[in-house]
Amino acid sequence: MQVDNVSFSYTSSRRVLQDVSFSVMRGSIVGVLGPNGSGKTTLLRLIAGALRPSNGRVTLEGADVLTLSRRDLARRVAVVPQETRTTFDFSVLDIVLMGRYPHLGPFELEGASDLAIAHDALRATGTDDLASRAFATLSGGEKQRVVIASALAQASDALLLDEPTASLDVGYQLDVASLLARLNRDRGCTMLVCTHDLNLAASICAELVLIRRGRLIDRGAPETVLTTANIRSLYDVDAEIAYHPRARRLTVVPIGRAQ
C-alpha cells in the first residue's frame, strides 16, 4: 500500500490533507496518529477509494485505487469503521457472511466454502459462540470483534481500521489489541490503524505516521517517533514516555496540557 503526495480538500477553502506520503509493507501494522480533525478518517476513505485525492495517488500492489472496480477494491482492502449499526435484525453469522459479497456473482448465494470461511473468521476472532446471536444485542467489544471477523471473511489484502478501540472499556480495548496483534502474527494480516490510543499504537504497530493539521510531521518506529516533543505537537499535552518492563513496550502517560 502506497500513499504518494496525497492532498485532499472538501472545499476550495478547506484543505484537509497536504502532501502526505507513506507506505505499508505487506504483513505489517502501521498506525496513524493525530488529533481530532487532523484528517485520519479522510485518509482511510481515500485509501478505500471512497474519495478522490485533489493531488497525488494511492496504490495497492501498484494499482491506482481509482482504476479498480468496487469489487476488485473490496478484494484488496476491508474497512473496519468506528461503529457499525444495522437496520435489520441480522445475526452475527449474517454480518460475517456479508464479507463474502465481493466474491459472489450477481444474485449468487453463499455456498459451503463461504460458510466455512465465515466460521473460520469467527473462530479466529473468538466469536464463534456468538454466531446465532442477534448482532444488535452484543456489547461494544463483541460487535467490534464480529466486524473484524467480517473483514477477515472478506479475504482482502489489507485491513483499514478506524479507531478500533473507541468507546470500549479498558478490558475490551486490551482484547481488541490482543486480537489485532494475533491476527498479524498468525495470519500475516496487513493493517493500517487510525487511533487516538497511543498505548495501542505502541503495543501493536511496527511503524507510526503522525499527522497534524493535514500534514505528516513524523514517521518511523514507535521508539523513534513517540517522543514528548511529538506528543506535545500533536495534542498540546505533556506526557511521560518510558519502557514498561511488565508490558514489554513503551507506555505513554499524559500529564496535562502543555505549559
N, C-alpha and C positions, 0 to 999 in steps of 0.2 A: 504494500500500500504506500503510495507516494503522494504527498501534497506539495505542489510546486508553485511557490509565489502566489498563493491564493488570496484574493481580496474579494470582499462582498459588501454591498450596500443595499439596504431595503429601500432607501430613497436617496436622491441626489445629495441630500444634506446629512445623511446618517450612514457613515462608514462603520461597519461592524467588525470587519477583519481587514488587515492590511499586510500584504506580502508575507503570508505565513507559509513556511516550508518545513517539512519533516517527513520521515519515513517510518514505517512499521514493518520490521522484518518478520517473515513467516515464523510462527511458533513463539513469538514474544508478546509480552503485555506492555503497552505504553499507556501512561496516564497523562491526562490533560488537566492542569490546574489553573484556576483563575477565579476572580471574584464574580459575583452576580453581574450579568451584563457584559462580560468580557468577550463573549462570542463562542463559548464552548458548544452549546447546543446547535447554534448555527453551523459550526464546523462539522458536527456529526451529520447534519442534514445535507451539507454539501458533499460529504463523502458517500452518503447513501443515495446521492443523485436526486434528492428532492428539491434542491436549489441549484441554480446555475451561477458559477462564480462571475464576478464582474471582470476579474483578470485571473490569469493562472489556470491551472487544471489539477484534477485529481485522477490518478490512475490506479487501477487494480490489476496486478500482474501485467502491467504495461498497457492495459486498455483504458482509454478515457471513459469515465463513468457515464458521460453524456452520450456516448456512442452505443451503449449497451441497452438492450431491451429491458423492460421491467423484470421479466422472468430471469434473464441472464444475470441481472444485477442482484436479484434476490438469492440466486445460487452462489453469489460471491460474498455478500455481506448480509448479516442478520442484525436487526436493531432490537435492543432491549431498552424500552423507554423508562422514564422515571416512574410512571404509574400506568397501569393497564386497567381499563374499565370495560365491562361487557354490557351490551344492551339486552341480550337474551340469556337464558339460564343455562349456559354451556357447562358441561362437565370439564374436569381437569384434562381428561383424555381428549376431549374435543379441542381444547385450547392447544394442546401439544400437537395434535394432528394438523392443525392449521399451518404449522411449519412445513408440512409436506406439499402445500399448494403449488409452489414453484416447480415441483417435479411431476405434476399431474397435467394431463391434457384437458381441453375443454370438456366439461361435463363428466370427466373421469372421476370415479370414486376411489377412495383409498383402498389399497389391496393389502394382502397379508404382509408383504415386505414393508409397507408404510406403517402398519400396526407394530411390526417388530422393531422398526427404527424408533417409533414413538415410545414404546415400552422401555427400550434401551436408554433413551434420553431421560425418562422418568427415574429409572434406576440410578443413572449417573448423577442425578440431582437429589437423590434421596426422597423423591416424591411419589414413588410407585404405589405406596399405600393410600395415596390421595386420588387415584385415577378416577374413581366413581363419584367423588365429591363434587358438589357444585362450586365452580370457581369463585363465585361471589361470596361464599361462606368462609373462605380461607382468611387466615391472618395475613398481614402485610408481608411478613417474611416468607410464608408459604407461597403467596402469589408470586413473589419475585423469583423464587426458585422454579416455579412452574413456567413462568415466562422465559427463563433461561433454558429450561428443558425444551420449550417450543423452538427457541433459537437453535438449539443443538439438533433437533429433529429436521430443521431446515437444511442441515448439512452444508452450510456456507463455508467459504474460506476463512472468514473473519467475523467476530462479534463486535458490534458497536454498542457500548453500554453508557447510558446517560444517568448519572447519579444512582448507581445500583443499590446503594445503602441509604438513600434519602428516606426519611420518615420511619426508619426502622429503629427498634430499641437496640441497646448495645449487644445483647445476645444474638439477635438476628444479623446485626452488622458483622459480627465475627463469623457467623455461619456462612453468610454470602461471600465474605473474603476468603474463607477456607475453601468454599466450593470453587470459586474462580481460580484460585491457585492450584487446586487439584485437577481441574479440567485442563489447565495449561500444562501441568506436569505430566499427567497420564495420557492425555489425548492430543497434546500439542496445539491446543486452540490458540489462535491468534486473536488478540483483543486490543481494542482502543477504549479506554475507560475515562470518561469525563467525571470528575468528582471534586467535592469540597473537602473530602475526608483525607487529610494529609497523612494520617497513620495508615489508612488503607493503601494509599499510593506508595508509601514507603515499604509496606509489607509485601506487596504482590507485583509491583511494576519494575521492569528492568530498566526503563527509561522514562523520564518525565519531560513534558512540554509545558512551559509556563507562559500563559497569555495574560496580558494586561492591556485593557483598552484596545483590544483587537490586534495587538502586536505581540509577536513572540519575543520574550525578554531573556529566556534561557532555555536550554535543553541539555539533557545528559542523565547520568545515573543518579538515583536519589541521594547517594552520599555526596555527590558533587553539587547538585542544584538546590537541595533543601538546606538553605542557609538562612541565618537570621536576617540578612540583608534582603534576600529574595522574598521571604515571607512578609517582611515589612513593606516591600514594594508592592506585592500583590494585594495584601489585605489590610495594610495600615495597622498591623498589630506587632507587638514584641512577643517573641517566643523563645523558649529554651529547647535546644535540639541536642539529643545525646543518644548514644548506643545503649539499648537496654539489654542486659545480659540474659534475662529470662525470655524476653520476646525474641531475642537474637536479631534485632533490627533497630534502625533509627526510630526514635519516638519524638513527636513534636508536642510540646505543651504550650499553648497560648497563655501569655501572662496578662496582657491587657493592651489597650490601644497604645500605639506608638507615641512616645513623648517627643 
